[in-house]
């Protein structure tokens, strides 16, 4: 709490000195009866006293200012441990208090920052994802434990040339790291195949260009997913085989009995049924082979108007909205196959033909083809599994139509999504990159 201001103390000191000087001058004038010389003599007499008093007053101020100066220099050098003790109750005391409070705040912030950095470093160091950070000179400035184990047998990587490190890595790993692109690849490490997902991002840090490399090991996740996929495939194939082989086996037994009895009329019906089930099984196997041997898309410029007209000649629908001003960039035959399958499903869903709508939306870097109907839609279970291979709710369906559509869309670098419409029906959206992103 401020008791006296610094200005008030100095004013009081000057007034006191002036009064003391006046008393001395008056005493000298009366003593020597020399009024004109009393003031100079008083100043001469007071000069030693004033010098002593000035030094006495300035000494604590000088010490305090030196302490503040030294503490500020320490703050500049990152040392916030200094604090200054004082009993002053004036502006300088408030300055010292503010200085000490600033030091306390800086110490707390430094401690909090240190704890956050320690926490972040602990998380990054123990992450299973290998992380590498390189500077604009292509030197490694940071690498976590996973990166050191993957690229340098656990030894430090900081300061090493990134080009040298990838040159000493397995060939495929080095090629992917040097490619400058995100990638998913498999490499043989210690005699075992490992699958990695590589992400690369460039950014500026403290005014300099840096590149962050993230290598995530996906071997276990993909293996589990592969096992689950095979289980689904085996279940579907077993189901289809049983649905065909069980009737065929039963009919073969019945046919043997009919042949023994000489009932040729009913025997013909048995053979017709066996032929129908065999044809269905052949169709299922052919669909499986087509799905497994999907060729890579051959991208080309596709003019929208003739493309849409060609679809309209095969299935009835209403085209809404305006076509994009830019031509499409995709494999015409594959995308046409996808749209025909979706339009066929829309008509089979019970939707009136006039309510089957097709719209092409330009989104700048991508184009979206939307097909909407007013059919029965899908429940949550069907919607969640509709894109899974061999999943079908139709009696004669193979479960490959939408799965093949997803494969084709993803092979183009796009995606397909399904959603129920308000008021009933389904929306199928196929998103494809425009030519500028191809």
Secondary structure, DSSP 8 states (H G I E B T S, - for coil): --SS-HHHHHHHHHHHHHHHHHHHHHHHHHHH--HHHHHHHHHHHHHHHHHHHHHHHHHHHHHHHHHHHHHHHHHHTT-----------SHHHHHHHHHHHHHHHHHHHHHHHHHHHHHHHHHHHT-SSEEEEE-TTSBEEEE-HHHHHHHHTT---TTSBHHHHHHTS-HHHHHHHHH-S-EEEEEEETTEEEEEEEEEEEEEETTEEEEEEEEEE-HHHHHHHHHHHHHHHHHHHHHHHHHHHHHHHHHHHHHHHHHHHT-HHHHHHHHHHHHHHHHHHHHHHHHHHHHHT------EEE-HHHHHHHHHTTS--EE-S---SS-EEE-HHHHHHHHHHHHHHHHHTT--GGG-EEEEEE-SSEEEEEEE--S----HHHHHHTTSTT---STT--S-HHHHHHHHHHHTT-EEEEEE-TTS-EEEEEEEE-GGG-
